[in-house]
Structure formats: C-alpha cells, structure tokens
Amino acid sequence: MVIHLHSGNLDGGVEGLLTLLARQKVADRFWLTHEGPLAQRLRSLEGIHLERIAPTPRWSRPWTLGRARRDLTRRLEAVVPRSTPASASASAVASASAPLKVVAHGAWMLATLGPVLAKHPRVELILALHDVPNERHWVERRARRVRPSWIAANSRVTAEAARHLWGAGVPIALLPPPTVPLPPAALALRDDPDARAERRREWGAAPSDLILLAACRPDPIKGLGTVIEALARLEAPDPPLHAPTVRFWWAGAPHRPQEHREAQRLERLARSHGLLDRGQVRFLGPRQDIPHLLALADLLVQPNLGPEGYGLSFVEALRLGRPVLTTPLGAARDHLDDSCAFWVAPGDPAAIAAVLEQLRHNRSMLARATAQARLRGQEPRFDPHHLLSLWRDLRPRP
C-alpha cells in the first residue's frame, strides 16, 4: 500500500502530479493537511481514498502540530498497527508485516509530520523532492533532522542538493514527474496551419505574430517581469500594419502572499508601458488548457532568476514541439540544449529583447528550433507512460 502525504494548499506542479497519478490509477490513497483545489479534484474521482489530517498543522501555532501528529499516529495505527494480535491468521500476519510506503511530498511535509513516520517500524518513508532544497531556509533545516528511508528527487540538481543536506547515508533516486498525456485536439491544432491561424485571430493575434507563453504561478523566481520589460524595449513595428507583433500571454494565478504581490507588480509594469492597452500582454488567469495554448504559441518563456528543481513546463513545451527561452539555471540544462533553447542571462531584459527581435524577423531560426524541440520532446525519457510506471513501482533506482 502507498499513501501520498501532501499539504494541498496550492495548485501547482505537485498538485498536478498527484491529480495525474490519481486519474491514471497509479495512486489511490491521499492524506492531505489542507483543503484546496487538489482535495476538490480528488473527491471528484472514483476509487480515490482521501483523508484530511486535522487540524491543519501550522508552525506558528505549535499546538496544531502536536494534534496533527497525534491524528496521523491514529490513522497509521488503523492501517499498519505496530503489533499483530496473536489470534490473527497467517495471511493477516503477512499483510501486516508488509511495510506501508508513505510518500511525503516536500521538505515542509517531512519537517511537519515526518517525525511520526520515521519512528514507525512498519513505514517506509519516502521523501519526494520537487524543488531544490535550500539549506538556509528554516524548513529545510528542520527537515534534515528527519531521516527518510530514501529520497525521490525530480532532477540531478535536486538530488545533488539533497545529498548535501541528508548525507550519503540516505539513498537518492531520480524520479521525474510525468506530464499529462497530450490531448489529440491540441496535437491537431498544432499541425493544422489554417485552424491555428483562425484560433489565433480569435485571440486577437495575427498568424505572423510572435506569441510567447508562460504557464506558471507568479513566483518572482520565474522572471516574468523581465519578459514584460523586454517587450517594452522592442522597436515598434515598421510599418506597424505589416511587421509581426510580439505578444506575451501568461497563464497562471497566485497562491502565496508574495505571488499576489508579484502578480500586482506585473500588472502595474505592463500597464505602465502601455502593453495591456495595446493587447501585447494578456493575463489569462488559471487555465486547464495549457496544451492548447502551447499549440497556439510559438515559444515558451520562463527566464528564471534562480535554479528550478525540474521545470515541468519546459517538458510540456518540448512535447508540443515548442522551443524555450530561459536561463541556464537548475534543471533546464537537463531538458534543453542549444538546438531548442534560447539562453539568456538571469534578469537581463535587454538580452531577451535581442532574442525576440531576431525571432520576429528571422522565422527560419524559429522554425529550426521548433523542429528540434519536437524531436527532443519525443525522447523516451519524457514518455509519460514510462514515468508513470516508475511512480507505480516506487522503489529506489540508481
């Protein structure tokens, strides 16, 4: 039996992963500490066992930690009691002796509820790391005190940081997240120039326009502000009625307080340059049709200001045959190379503007990168069925 333990208070890559595991029948047991979009989606699926750890643990309210840990202990005892009654049958004894795999998603979960799991003799505690751990953050400092059975890291960058924190004594295996299987409608839209041109017109964009797409939460580390600043630096089309326009679409929504502040800053920035009034920047909000948006766009943009643990949006773009404009930080180098990526320095809107100016006037350059992205996206390591099988198996691999 496998239980996935997560907070569920946000709606990002981890929540998308758990939803996919549930929909693909890879996992069916989830214990969450928060009520949110993930809990709502899981409840709508058949055959899913969802439980809430109560109360919601908050480090700022220590009494909630103790009560939540006691609730977790009670739930564990109902699934894998520490001792088996003497009158139990042989099959019951064998079943009870099998370890319960509990996947704690993220350092916060390991620090918060991991102490209970690590002490249980019949629990195999797996730490699933989806971000590069920061040893200077208080969450990671507390999490490193808990020793998991092994760590599932989403990339080599994450694995190296985890090894530094937890030491060589904890096995670490690479376990990348699978992407959602591509909708046939998105593939058909990508491959039909007439339909694609018509849909772009419906969105107020000409077939010749250069459309940039970002699909992420407004975390300041994503560097979305530098994209807006780059658009403001571009020369006006000359003549304006015939030259292609560069447009930036952002699909995503804030969750954390700093993300709300960043979203407001992005809107102010775009408005101050007149990009919203001209329709060059569009804030689309949360979307469930990212593959369709990628099919309409020409380029995924996410010029990160710091290292990212995996970069799921990069893989989604490659699988749709879309090149990426980003910075050479974190796991981006694991997925991308010079044939399908346009590299810029972090926090450099002038460099982004220079690349966009080239692409606007040199469509053959974009076409070559698009072809290479499509080839790279077909590599077996990105195959969602293969990655789903690894998540179903859940055992450490070298």
VOPAGU-2260 file (C-alpha; in pm, 1 decimal, decimal comma):
REM VOPAGU-2260
SITE   aa  ch    i         X         Y         Z
SITE  MET   A    0       0,0       0,0       0,0
SITE  VAL   A    1     117,2     352,5     -82,5
SITE  ILE   A    2      -9,8     673,7      76,0
SITE  HIS   A    3      77,3    1012,7     -68,2
SITE  LEU   A    4     105,7    1276,7     203,3
SITE  HIS   A    5      86,2    1638,0      93,0
SITE  SER   A    6     -36,1    1978,7     204,2
SITE  GLY   A    7    -262,6    2053,8     -95,0
SITE  ASN   A    8    -299,3    2423,3     -18,8
SITE  LEU   A    9    -155,7    2536,3    -354,9
SITE  ASP   A   10    -236,0    2444,7    -712,6
SITE  GLY   A   11      90,9    2398,4    -899,4
SITE  GLY   A   12     313,2    2125,5   -1036,0
SITE  VAL   A   13     295,6    1892,0    -734,2
SITE  GLU   A   14     -82,3    1913,0    -721,4
SITE  GLY   A   15     -92,9    1846,7   -1094,8
SITE  LEU   A   16     129,6    1542,1   -1046,7
SITE  LEU   A   17     -91,0    1395,4    -773,8
SITE  THR   A   18    -403,8    1458,2    -979,7
SITE  LEU   A   19    -243,4    1278,9   -1273,1
SITE  LEU   A   20    -140,7     981,8   -1055,6
SITE  ALA   A   21    -498,9     954,5    -933,6
SITE  ARG   A   22    -657,3     984,3   -1278,1
SITE  GLN   A   23    -418,3     728,3   -1426,7
SITE  LYS   A   24    -492,7     482,3   -1141,2
SITE  VAL   A   25    -129,6     490,5   -1029,6
SITE  ALA   A   26    -222,2     601,1    -676,5
SITE  ASP   A   27    -548,9     586,6    -487,0
SITE  ARG   A   28    -469,2     692,2    -128,5
SITE  PHE   A   29    -401,2    1053,6     -36,4
SITE  TRP   A   30    -370,1    1219,5     303,5
SITE  LEU   A   31    -380,5    1599,9     292,1
SITE  THR   A   32    -331,3    1863,4     558,4
SITE  HIS   A   33    -517,8    2143,8     379,7
SITE  GLU   A   34    -844,2    2190,8     199,0
SITE  GLY   A   35    -792,4    2324,8    -153,1
SITE  PRO   A   36    -826,6    2261,5    -526,3
SITE  LEU   A   37    -640,6    1930,0    -502,1
SITE  ALA   A   38    -884,0    1789,5    -245,7
SITE  GLN   A   39   -1176,9    1900,2    -459,6
SITE  ARG   A   40   -1037,5    1728,4    -769,4
SITE  LEU   A   41    -953,9    1407,4    -584,6
SITE  ARG   A   42   -1303,9    1386,5    -438,4
SITE  SER   A   43   -1448,1    1402,6    -789,7
SITE  LEU   A   44   -1260,8    1087,7    -896,0
SITE  GLU   A   45   -1393,3     737,1    -838,9
SITE  GLY   A   46   -1196,2     488,8    -632,6
SITE  ILE   A   47    -987,7     750,9    -451,7
SITE  HIS   A   48    -944,8     730,8     -74,5
SITE  LEU   A   49    -889,8    1083,1      57,6
SITE  GLU   A   50    -833,3    1168,9     423,4
SITE  ARG   A   51    -767,5    1500,3     594,8
SITE  ILE   A   52    -511,5    1529,3     870,4
SITE  ALA   A   53    -669,2    1753,3    1132,0
SITE  PRO   A   54    -616,8    2014,3    1245,1
SITE  THR   A   55    -416,3    2183,6     972,1
SITE  PRO   A   56     -65,6    2199,4    1121,5
SITE  ARG   A   57      87,6    2544,8    1147,3
SITE  TRP   A   58     434,7    2606,4    1283,2
SITE  SER   A   59     321,2    2945,5    1409,4
SITE  ARG   A   60      69,1    2760,7    1631,2
SITE  PRO   A   61     266,6    2477,4    1794,1
SITE  TRP   A   62     -39,5    2312,2    1949,5
SITE  THR   A   63    -171,7    2235,4    1599,7
SITE  LEU   A   64     148,7    2042,5    1523,5
SITE  GLY   A   65     103,0    1813,9    1821,6
SITE  ARG   A   66    -263,3    1749,7    1747,8
SITE  ALA   A   67    -196,7    1684,4    1378,4
SITE  ARG   A   68      82,6    1441,0    1463,7
SITE  ARG   A   69    -143,6    1255,4    1703,3
SITE  ASP   A   70    -410,9    1236,4    1434,7
SITE  LEU   A   71    -154,3    1096,9    1191,4
SITE  THR   A   72     -45,3     838,4    1450,7
SITE  ARG   A   73    -406,1     726,7    1496,7
SITE  ARG   A   74    -456,3     689,9    1121,0
SITE  LEU   A   75    -132,9     493,3    1084,3
SITE  GLU   A   76    -237,0     252,0    1358,0
SITE  ALA   A   77    -561,0     184,2    1171,6
SITE  VAL   A   78    -363,6      89,9     859,2
SITE  VAL   A   79     -45,1     -71,3     995,6
SITE  PRO   A   80     -68,1    -143,9    1369,0
SITE  ARG   A   81     265,0    -172,2    1546,9
SITE  SER   A   82     173,9    -518,4    1675,1
SITE  THR   A   83     -41,4    -800,1    1535,9
SITE  PRO   A   84    -288,1    -982,9    1764,0
SITE  ALA   A   85    -183,0   -1338,7    1849,3
SITE  SER   A   86    -513,6   -1469,9    1713,8
SITE  ALA   A   87    -455,9   -1317,5    1368,2
SITE  SER   A   88    -449,2   -1550,9    1068,0
SITE  ALA   A   89    -132,2   -1621,8     872,4
SITE  SER   A   90    -248,4   -1402,5     582,9
SITE  ALA   A   91    -324,2   -1118,0     822,5
SITE  VAL   A   92      20,9   -1150,4     976,8
SITE  ALA   A   93     185,0   -1145,3     632,8
SITE  SER   A   94     -19,9    -844,5     527,7
SITE  ALA   A   95      58,5    -659,0     847,5
SITE  SER   A   96     431,6    -727,7     814,7
SITE  ALA   A   97     448,6    -564,4     471,0
SITE  PRO   A   98     577,3    -207,8     500,8
SITE  LEU   A   99     347,9      82,2     429,9
SITE  LYS   A  100     502,0     322,8     182,3
SITE  VAL   A  101     430,6     685,3     269,0
SITE  VAL   A  102     545,4     948,3      20,7
SITE  ALA   A  103     596,4    1282,6     193,6
SITE  HIS   A  104     587,2    1544,7     -78,8
SITE  GLY   A  105     831,8    1821,8       2,7
SITE  ALA   A  106    1058,1    1931,7     285,4
SITE  TRP   A  107     773,1    2105,9     469,8
SITE  MET   A  108     579,6    1781,3     494,5
SITE  LEU   A  109     888,7    1590,5     613,0
SITE  ALA   A  110     960,2    1850,9     880,0
SITE  THR   A  111     596,7    1874,3     989,9
SITE  LEU   A  112     477,9    1511,9    1001,1
SITE  GLY   A  113     792,6    1318,3     914,0
SITE  PRO   A  114     898,2    1262,1    1279,6
SITE  VAL   A  115     591,3    1041,3    1332,9
SITE  LEU   A  116     652,1     842,7    1014,3
SITE  ALA   A  117    1026,4     797,9    1063,4
SITE  LYS   A  118     971,9     636,7    1405,1
SITE  HIS   A  119     708,4     388,3    1289,1
SITE  PRO   A  120     864,3      41,5    1243,3
SITE  ARG   A  121     635,5     -54,7     954,2
SITE  VAL   A  122     655,6     261,4     748,0
SITE  GLU   A  123     888,9     310,5     453,4
SITE  LEU   A  124     919,0     689,1     446,5
SITE  ILE   A  125     991,9     830,4     102,5
SITE  LEU   A  126    1073,6    1197,9      64,9
SITE  ALA   A  127     967,2    1327,3    -277,5
SITE  LEU   A  128    1159,9    1645,2    -352,7
SITE  HIS   A  129    1011,4    1868,7    -621,2
SITE  ASP   A  130    1225,9    2177,0    -559,7
SITE  VAL   A  131    1593,5    2236,3    -497,6
SITE  PRO   A  132    1624,6    2236,0    -116,2
SITE  ASN   A  133    1770,3    2548,7      38,0
SITE  GLU   A  134    1980,5    2466,4     341,4
SITE  ARG   A  135    1949,1    2824,3     468,8
SITE  HIS   A  136    1569,1    2804,0     494,8
SITE  TRP   A  137    1420,9    2706,2     830,8
SITE  VAL   A  138    1200,7    2438,6     672,7
SITE  GLU   A  139    1498,0    2252,8     523,7
SITE  ARG   A  140    1694,9    2289,6     847,5
SITE  ARG   A  141    1414,8    2117,9    1035,9
SITE  ALA   A  142    1356,1    1860,2     762,9
SITE  ARG   A  143    1719,3    1749,0     761,5
SITE  ARG   A  144    1672,6    1626,1    1120,2
SITE  VAL   A  145    1430,4    1360,0     989,8
SITE  ARG   A  146    1587,1    1062,5     814,5
SITE  PRO   A  147    1370,1     919,5     533,4
SITE  SER   A  148    1413,0     565,6     403,9
SITE  TRP   A  149    1510,9     714,0      68,4
SITE  ILE   A  150    1467,2    1028,2    -136,8
SITE  ALA   A  151    1295,7    1056,0    -474,5
SITE  ALA   A  152    1447,5    1359,6    -648,7
SITE  ASN   A  153    1294,6    1506,1    -962,8
SITE  SER   A  154    1630,8    1600,1   -1121,8
SITE  ARG   A  155    2005,3    1576,3   -1082,0
SITE  VAL   A  156    2017,9    1930,2    -946,6
SITE  THR   A  157    1768,2    1842,7    -674,7
SITE  ALA   A  158    1949,2    1516,5    -599,7
SITE  GLU   A  159    2284,0    1690,0    -552,6
SITE  ALA   A  160    2133,2    1942,8    -311,3
SITE  ALA   A  161    1954,5    1663,8    -121,6
SITE  ARG   A  162    2277,3    1465,7     -87,7
SITE  HIS   A  163    2443,6    1769,5      62,9
SITE  LEU   A  164    2163,0    1808,7     317,7
SITE  TRP   A  165    2089,2    1449,7     419,7
SITE  GLY   A  166    2429,3    1296,6     355,5
SITE  ALA   A  167    2545,5     989,7     167,4
SITE  GLY   A  168    2369,2     753,3     408,6
SITE  VAL   A  169    2024,6     821,6     261,6
SITE  PRO   A  170    1970,7     659,6     -80,3
SITE  ILE   A  171    1860,9     901,0    -353,4
SITE  ALA   A  172    1687,6     801,1    -676,4
SITE  LEU   A  173    1578,5    1010,0    -972,8
SITE  LEU   A  174    1202,1    1010,6   -1015,7
SITE  PRO   A  175    1089,5    1279,1   -1263,9
SITE  PRO   A  176     721,9    1376,8   -1277,3
SITE  PRO   A  177     525,0    1264,4   -1583,1
SITE  THR   A  178     341,1    1517,8   -1791,4
SITE  VAL   A  179     -24,6    1491,9   -1878,0
SITE  PRO   A  180     -83,1    1286,3   -2194,9
SITE  LEU   A  181    -119,2    1524,9   -2486,6
SITE  PRO   A  182    -481,4    1585,9   -2592,5
SITE  PRO   A  183    -537,4    1482,2   -2956,4
SITE  ALA   A  184    -714,4    1814,8   -3014,6
SITE  ALA   A  185    -401,0    2008,2   -2914,5
SITE  LEU   A  186    -185,9    1798,9   -3149,1
SITE  ALA   A  187    -434,6    1850,2   -3432,2
SITE  LEU   A  188    -435,4    2226,6   -3371,1
SITE  ARG   A  189     -56,0    2235,3   -3374,3
SITE  ASP   A  190     -39,7    2051,0   -3706,6
SITE  ASP   A  191    -319,6    2238,3   -3887,2
SITE  PRO   A  192    -191,1    2581,6   -4001,6
SITE  ASP   A  193    -533,9    2704,0   -4109,2
SITE  ALA   A  194    -706,6    2609,0   -3783,7
SITE  ARG   A  195    -417,6    2752,1   -3584,4
SITE  ALA   A  196    -430,7    3081,2   -3774,1
SITE  GLU   A  197    -805,5    3107,0   -3721,3
SITE  ARG   A  198    -779,0    3041,1   -3348,1
SITE  ARG   A  199    -501,5    3298,6   -3316,1
SITE  ARG   A  200    -722,3    3556,2   -3487,0
SITE  GLU   A  201    -995,5    3477,9   -3233,6
SITE  TRP   A  202    -741,3    3566,4   -2965,8
SITE  GLY   A  203    -660,1    3893,0   -3139,7
SITE  ALA   A  204    -328,6    3777,7   -3285,9
SITE  ALA   A  205    -225,8    3761,8   -3649,9
SITE  PRO   A  206     -81,4    3437,9   -3791,9
SITE  SER   A  207     254,8    3613,3   -3834,9
SITE  ASP   A  208     271,7    3744,9   -3476,4
SITE  LEU   A  209     528,8    3602,7   -3237,8
SITE  ILE   A  210     337,4    3467,4   -2938,9
SITE  LEU   A  211     519,1    3398,7   -2612,5
SITE  LEU   A  212     353,8    3184,6   -2346,3
SITE  ALA   A  213     435,4    3148,3   -1978,1
SITE  ALA   A  214     246,2    2883,3   -1782,4
SITE  CYS   A  215     334,2    2911,2   -1415,4
SITE  ARG   A  216     245,4    3075,4   -1087,2
SITE  PRO   A  217     379,5    3430,2   -1046,7
SITE  ASP   A  218     670,0    3328,6    -827,7
SITE  PRO   A  219     929,5    3607,5    -852,4
SITE  ILE   A  220    1191,7    3343,6    -937,0
SITE  LYS   A  221    1017,4    3279,7   -1271,9
SITE  GLY   A  222    1142,1    3613,4   -1407,9
SITE  LEU   A  223     815,2    3712,4   -1576,7
SITE  GLY   A  224     884,2    4078,6   -1512,0
SITE  THR   A  225    1193,6    4066,1   -1730,4
SITE  VAL   A  226     977,0    3941,6   -2019,6
SITE  ILE   A  227     747,2    4243,7   -1985,1
SITE  GLU   A  228    1046,7    4477,2   -1963,2
SITE  ALA   A  229    1190,2    4313,8   -2276,0
SITE  LEU   A  230     869,0    4375,3   -2470,5
SITE  ALA   A  231     882,7    4739,7   -2370,2
SITE  ARG   A  232    1232,3    4761,6   -2522,9
SITE  LEU   A  233    1134,3    4622,7   -2861,4
SITE  GLU   A  234    1125,6    4861,0   -3151,9
SITE  ALA   A  235     779,8    4948,1   -3280,4
SITE  PRO   A  236     687,2    4751,0   -3596,6
SITE  ASP   A  237     775,5    4941,4   -3911,3
SITE  PRO   A  238     545,4    4967,3   -4093,6
SITE  PRO   A  239     310,9    4893,6   -3799,3
SITE  LEU   A  240      44,0    4724,0   -4011,6
SITE  HIS   A  241     274,5    4465,1   -4168,4
SITE  ALA   A  242     554,1    4378,3   -3926,2
SITE  PRO   A  243     477,6    4096,6   -3677,5
SITE  THR   A  244     385,1    4193,9   -3323,6
SITE  VAL   A  245     538,6    4019,6   -3024,0
SITE  ARG   A  246     269,8    3918,2   -2775,3
SITE  PHE   A  247     307,1    3774,3   -2427,4
SITE  TRP   A  248      39,2    3552,0   -2272,9
SITE  TRP   A  249      69,3    3448,7   -1910,9
SITE  ALA   A  250    -145,4    3160,7   -1783,3
SITE  GLY   A  251    -134,5    3121,5   -1407,9
SITE  ALA   A  252    -264,3    3250,4   -1077,4
SITE  PRO   A  253    -111,0    3349,9    -743,9
SITE  HIS   A  254    -148,5    3149,4    -424,3
SITE  ARG   A  255     110,9    3264,7    -172,8
SITE  PRO   A  256     121,4    3625,8     -46,4
SITE  GLN   A  257     444,7    3700,4    -233,8
SITE  GLU   A  258     285,0    3566,3    -551,7
SITE  HIS   A  259     -12,0    3801,9    -511,4
SITE  ARG   A  260     231,9    4090,2    -471,7
SITE  GLU   A  261     425,7    3977,7    -778,8
SITE  ALA   A  262     107,7    3946,0    -988,3
SITE  GLN   A  263      10,3    4300,1    -893,8
SITE  ARG   A  264     360,8    4421,7    -980,7
SITE  LEU   A  265     345,9    4252,1   -1320,4
SITE  GLU   A  266      14,1    4418,1   -1399,2
SITE  ARG   A  267     144,9    4760,2   -1296,0
SITE  LEU   A  268     457,4    4706,9   -1504,3
SITE  ALA   A  269     266,2    4603,7   -1816,0
SITE  ARG   A  270      18,7    4887,3   -1774,8
SITE  SER   A  271     291,5    5148,3   -1724,4
SITE  HIS   A  272     442,0    5055,6   -2062,7
SITE  GLY   A  273     104,6    5054,9   -2238,0
SITE  LEU   A  274     138,4    4684,6   -2320,3
SITE  LEU   A  275    -201,3    4593,9   -2175,1
SITE  ASP   A  276    -380,1    4867,9   -2367,5
SITE  ARG   A  277    -214,3    4756,7   -2692,4
SITE  GLY   A  278    -300,4    4393,0   -2627,9
SITE  GLN   A  279      63,4    4284,1   -2635,4
SITE  VAL   A  280      39,0    4140,6   -2283,0
SITE  ARG   A  281    -255,1    3929,8   -2170,0
SITE  PHE   A  282    -304,3    3784,6   -1824,3
SITE  LEU   A  283    -514,7    3473,4   -1879,6
SITE  GLY   A  284    -550,5    3358,6   -1519,8
SITE  PRO   A  285    -561,4    2990,5   -1421,9
SITE  ARG   A  286    -611,9    2764,6   -1722,7
SITE  GLN   A  287    -676,8    2394,8   -1772,6
SITE  ASP   A  288    -596,5    2403,6   -2146,6
SITE  ILE   A  289    -220,9    2466,3   -2140,0
SITE  PRO   A  290    -151,2    2217,9   -2425,4
SITE  HIS   A  291    -393,1    2410,3   -2649,4
SITE  LEU   A  292    -227,5    2740,1   -2558,2
SITE  LEU   A  293     113,7    2590,6   -2636,1
SITE  ALA   A  294     -18,0    2478,1   -2974,0
SITE  LEU   A  295    -120,0    2837,5   -3046,9
SITE  ALA   A  296     203,6    2991,4   -2915,3
SITE  ASP   A  297     544,1    2999,9   -3081,5
SITE  LEU   A  298     767,8    2996,0   -2775,7
SITE  LEU   A  299     755,7    2915,0   -2404,9
SITE  VAL   A  300     924,8    3183,8   -2196,4
SITE  GLN   A  301    1039,1    3146,2   -1837,3
SITE  PRO   A  302    1367,2    3329,9   -1774,4
SITE  ASN   A  303    1423,5    3202,8   -1421,5
SITE  LEU   A  304    1618,0    3420,0   -1179,0
SITE  GLY   A  305    1722,6    3116,9    -973,9
SITE  PRO   A  306    1753,1    2739,7   -1013,9
SITE  GLU   A  307    1436,3    2536,1   -1056,2
SITE  GLY   A  308    1416,7    2175,5    -945,6
SITE  TYR   A  309    1260,5    2032,5   -1259,3
SITE  GLY   A  310    1079,3    2275,1   -1489,4
SITE  LEU   A  311     773,6    2072,8   -1588,4
SITE  SER   A  312     658,0    2346,6   -1823,4
SITE  PHE   A  313     980,2    2303,1   -2023,4
SITE  VAL   A  314     899,3    1937,3   -2081,7
SITE  GLU   A  315     538,3    2016,7   -2170,8
SITE  ALA   A  316     663,1    2267,2   -2426,8
SITE  LEU   A  317     904,3    2016,1   -2582,2
SITE  ARG   A  318     634,1    1752,5   -2610,3
SITE  LEU   A  319     423,1    2004,1   -2804,3
SITE  GLY   A  320     725,3    2094,1   -3017,0
SITE  ARG   A  321     776,9    2441,0   -2875,0
SITE  PRO   A  322    1124,2    2585,9   -2808,5
SITE  VAL   A  323    1200,0    2760,0   -2480,6
SITE  LEU   A  324    1353,3    3091,9   -2382,5
SITE  THR   A  325    1507,6    3060,3   -2038,0
SITE  THR   A  326    1821,6    3091,2   -1829,8
SITE  PRO   A  327    2084,9    2816,2   -1787,3
SITE  LEU   A  328    1999,0    2754,0   -1422,7
SITE  GLY   A  329    1880,2    2448,4   -1235,7
SITE  ALA   A  330    1735,8    2156,6   -1428,6
SITE  ALA   A  331    1687,2    2350,0   -1752,4
SITE  ARG   A  332    2014,2    2208,3   -1886,1
SITE  ASP   A  333    1885,2    1855,5   -1818,2
SITE  HIS   A  334    1596,6    1905,5   -2061,3
SITE  LEU   A  335    1717,4    2159,7   -2313,6
SITE  ASP   A  336    2016,3    2219,1   -2537,0
SITE  ASP   A  337    2124,9    2490,2   -2777,9
SITE  SER   A  338    1917,0    2344,5   -3061,4
SITE  CYS   A  339    1580,9    2402,8   -2891,3
SITE  ALA   A  340    1651,5    2670,1   -2630,9
SITE  PHE   A  341    1735,2    3038,5   -2642,6
SITE  TRP   A  342    1956,2    3108,9   -2342,2
SITE  VAL   A  343    1969,7    3446,3   -2169,6
SITE  ALA   A  344    2135,2    3569,7   -1851,9
SITE  PRO   A  345    1913,9    3599,2   -1541,4
SITE  GLY   A  346    1748,2    3937,0   -1500,5
SITE  ASP   A  347    1857,6    4069,4   -1841,2
SITE  PRO   A  348    1561,6    4216,2   -2032,7
SITE  ALA   A  349    1795,8    4358,7   -2297,9
SITE  ALA   A  350    1916,5    4007,4   -2383,5
SITE  ILE   A  351    1557,6    3881,6   -2404,3
SITE  ALA   A  352    1463,0    4173,4   -2628,8
SITE  ALA   A  353    1756,2    4096,0   -2859,3
SITE  VAL   A  354    1644,0    3733,8   -2896,9
SITE  LEU   A  355    1283,7    3835,4   -2961,7
SITE  GLU   A  356    1392,5    4091,0   -3219,7
SITE  GLN   A  357    1583,2    3816,7   -3401,5
SITE  LEU   A  358    1294,1    3574,0   -3391,6
SITE  ARG   A  359    1046,4    3835,8   -3507,3
SITE  HIS   A  360    1241,2    3895,3   -3827,4
SITE  ASN   A  361    1404,7    3553,9   -3877,5
SITE  ARG   A  362    1128,5    3294,6   -3881,0
SITE  SER   A  363    1358,5    3027,9   -4022,5
SITE  MET   A  364    1556,1    3049,0   -3697,7
SITE  LEU   A  365    1237,1    2984,9   -3502,7
SITE  ALA   A  366    1136,4    2704,9   -3739,9
SITE  ARG   A  367    1466,5    2522,0   -3683,3
SITE  ALA   A  368    1433,4    2546,9   -3306,1
SITE  THR   A  369    1071,3    2430,6   -3328,2
SITE  ALA   A  370    1169,1    2122,7   -3527,9
SITE  GLN   A  371    1444,5    2036,2   -3279,3
SITE  ALA   A  372    1211,6    2085,2   -2983,4
SITE  ARG   A  373     963,6    1844,5   -3138,0
SITE  LEU   A  374    1235,7    1580,8   -3186,5
SITE  ARG   A  375    1363,4    1623,2   -2832,4
SITE  GLY   A  376    1014,3    1600,3   -2688,1
SITE  GLN   A  377     978,2    1252,8   -2840,6
SITE  GLU   A  378    1272,4    1111,1   -2645,7
SITE  PRO   A  379    1180,8     809,3   -2426,8
SITE  ARG   A  380    1283,2     984,9   -2104,4
SITE  PHE   A  381     986,9    1219,9   -2147,7
SITE  ASP   A  382     736,9     940,4   -2219,7
SITE  PRO   A  383     459,1     980,4   -1960,5
SITE  HIS   A  384     373,4     609,0   -1966,3
SITE  HIS   A  385     730,5     516,1   -1872,4
SITE  LEU   A  386     741,2     776,1   -1595,0
SITE  LEU   A  387     401,9     667,0   -1462,1
SITE  SER   A  388     534,4     311,3   -1435,5
SITE  LEU   A  389     822,5     439,1   -1219,1
SITE  TRP   A  390     577,3     613,9    -987,8
SITE  ARG   A  391     367,4     298,1    -972,0
SITE  ASP   A  392     674,0      89,5    -879,7
SITE  LEU   A  393     813,7     339,2    -623,6
SITE  ARG   A  394    1145,8     180,2    -539,7
SITE  PRO   A  395    1489,6     337,1    -529,8
SITE  ARG   A  396    1688,1     303,4    -851,1
SITE  PRO   A  397    2047,6     411,3    -903,1
